[in-house]
Amino acid sequence: MAGGKGTRLKPLTCSIPKPMVPILNKPTMEYTIQLLRQYEINDIAVTIAHLPTVITDYFGTGEKWGVQLEYFTEDVPLGTGGSVKNAEGFIDDTFIVLSGDSLTDINIKKALAFHEQKKSKATLILKNEPVPIEYGVVITDHDGKITRFLEKPSWGEVFSNTINTGMYILEPEVLQYYQKGDNFDFSKDLFPKLLADGIPMYGYVTEEYWSDVGALHSYMQTHFDILEGKVNIEIEGHQIEKGIWVGEGVQLNHQVVLNPPVYIGKNCIVGEGSKLDAYTVLGDYSTISKEVSLKRSITWSHVSIGKNSHCSGAVICNNVEIKNHAEIYENAVIGEGSSLEARVMIKPDIKLWPHKKIDENTIVHQNLVWGTKASKTIFGYKDVSGQINIEISPEFASRLGTAFASSLKEEGTIIVSSDFFHASHLIKNALIAGISSTGISVMDIGNMVMPANRFAVKYFKGNGGIHVRMDYTDHNLVHIEFIDKNGANIQRSREREIENLFNREDFKRCNADQIKSVIRIENFKDLYISEGMKLLKNIAAIKRKPPTLLISCKSEAVQGLTSEFLRHIGCQVQEDYRIKEFIEAKDYLAAMKQQVIARNIDLAAMITEDGEKLILIDKKGRIIQQERYDALIAMMLLREGSAEKLVLSYTSPYMIEKMAKDHHVEVVRVKSHPASIMNAMLNIQQDKGLSQYLLSYNATWAIGMIVDFLVTKDIKLENLVEEMPDLYYIKERIPCDWQDKGRVIRQLVEDNEDQNIELFEGVKINDERGWALILPDSEKPLFNIYTEGFSEEYAQELSLFFREKVKELLKNQGQ
């Protein structure tokens, strides 16, 4: 399969298809053809689509390699399966599917023997990968039979670290599910159908080398692996000493230093006093002048580098001229045909697209682009965050706003807001500039809190929203949160779409006359308070017998807004500003508890700084946080009687689910990502009665709704707390390395396959004592362990057992 564009590899692939990207001066696909020839497989079909003549002109009929090549062109994209179906006329027996843009030294003979022994109709070549989330994960039983597929899973779905390499051994009949010309993928479409129909499918786990040469990091690492001897392929050239390969016609001048491993292509010239450090690769016909330093860098053919230049960890494409005293740093790419004048500096991670000319003494600190840009993942667990003017600069924010607006499927309005910090205003204004450049309208509701932005999107029928706030623990850390048209956090799929647009810089742009004025809403706070009051039934009763409340939050804006709202509905509000004196929340809660008892407070609330979550303290000083607060919400909804369904995170205690079922209310379990929870709650939102969504994600209104409920039912908070069932629930975190996550989860699945386990998110193990859930964290190198027991003793037993089990697996690196 050689139809790939290599989008993630640009600018390496701006003028060549991905299978033609060179590795040690040979196209990647050439290694695949040589591998097939090694195993006496001579009849090869090549599916081509993007820049097909580059491939056909180079390989021709295949005679040079002793094989017969036949080409099948896709006029429209057909997917991985559709492209092979397009070549169906070539297939009359068991056939092998390989990628022209990956490198492997797999023993095909062994893989075929496995396929025949298992009488498999479809054998997938698998590989253990330490960090598998960028690949399709395949789960097999002890016999190698495939039981489940997961396409690019989140960490919560990583039940194995065994990935699909995209290499398959297939029988012709498996293609009968589709017609020629159909667009379908093997992994997303065909294989799940075969699995559902019980067709014999097996996974062959190879120990040999395999690399998906699909991104800059893996492209460079593949070179390094070859030079280290990790790949069983022949390296062309003479090995003049261990780890130093030199092609024909190479000239090495006086005092050249070569630190192995190093590869120098044909007819290269290396000038006096130059140093080629470890993992340097020179393409054919390259000229390196005097006193040049190259380290972990790859040059293609016909590259010229001027004297006293330095290059570390970069890729330089064909026909590039670099003048004297240049500095090129890690992960930079210089596109084909570019020219860098003297004393140019290319900063780390910068990409120059082909044929760029950089003037003398220029420092390049942004991409010069007409295509895509490779970059790290932008979104974290819930938002985009980073240090102000370092990770999150105005330039970054402008591009991010443009990417978000470009992801909208229709014209409309985006609601923006921020807290009152100047840094937040800076980033908000940069986001507005980016959005406006696409022609999308912007409404700025000013200095508000996150829940108010969610409300504004719904109230004004916006297409989405963005809220910017500074962190109160790290005063240089900025958070940017994105929401959809329903007021919920955007889903993972939308995050990835925005990341792709951001990385490719594939933005919508508009003409000057299409740029709209920013709509600025004054005094939105008053509207927010009045609309919140409309949700309450008994404000008059609250005012007749006002409860005494104590409110605290690290964010003065959240605390002030909440207090003002509660005073409007008749509460006697006291504010506590001492929270900023405490580092740990638990220490402050202990102090707040003392205040509640000493002042005879009816209800105290500590609000998270984003204005969404609550920790309550009742009149007797009992602290109600997280899972107990979720149980309190459930009790209120069940007692009110209007709820038909209750949404619970997969990590939530079973005790809450039991309460719901006892009241004949359906429970909807969803993954623990905030977007999944919010959207599920909004999907079952009722027109009247209490709102699980607002009680869970709008602390200001939630306190008012709780007070209103207590007044309506003529009950005290402490009475509700006393009615709550006992909860034996423990949460723990175990630090780990990123690369250990998949391996540990796979081992847990294998070790407990005879037990009652669930693989919805993480690995959940049920037994007669309760349950334990081991869930890799999506944002940090750690495991989250949740346990719930039918008694406190059982909960502690489960927690201890699985904590030690995970630690033991982390120590066993060899497994």
Secondary structure, DSSP 4 states (H G I P E B T S, - for coil): -B----GGGTTTTSSS-GGG-EETTEEHHHHHHHHHHHTT--EEEEEE-SSHHHHHHHHTTSGGGT-EEEEEE-SS--HHHHHHHTTGGG-SS-EEE--TTEEE---HHHHHHHHHHTT-SEEEEEEE-SSGGGSEEEEE-TTSBEEEEEES--GGG----EEEEEEEEE-GGGGGGS-TT----IIIIIHHHHHHTT--EEEEE--S-EEE--SHHHHHHHHHHHHTT-S--PPPSEEEETTEEE-TT-EE-TT-EE-SSEEE-TT-EE-TT-EE-TTEEE-TT-EE-TT-EEES-EE-SS-EE-TT-EEES-EE-TT-EE-TT-EE-TT-EE-TT-EE-TT-EE-TT-EE-TT-EE-TT-EE-S-B-SS---------SSSEEEEBTTTB-HHHHHHHHHHHHHT-SS--EEEEEE-S-HHHHHHHHHHHHHHHTTT-EEEEEEE--HHHHHHHHHHTT-SEEEEEEE-SSSTTEEEEEEE-TTSSBPPHHHHHHHHHHHHHT------GGGPPPPEE-TTHHHHHHHHHHTT-S-HHHHHHSPPEEEEEES-HHHHHHHHHHHHHTT-EEEE--GGGG-SSHHHHHHHHHHHHHHHT-SEEEEE-TTS--EEEEETT--EEETHHHHHHHHHHHHHHT--SEEEEETTS-HHHHHHHHHTT-EEEEE-SSHHHHHHHHHHT--SSS--HHHHHH-HHHHHHHHHHHHHHHT--HHHHHHHSPP--EEEEEEE--GGGHHHHHHHHHHHTTTSEEE-SSSEEEEETTEEEEEEE-SSSSEEEEEEEESSHHHHHHHHHHHHHHHHHHHH-TT-
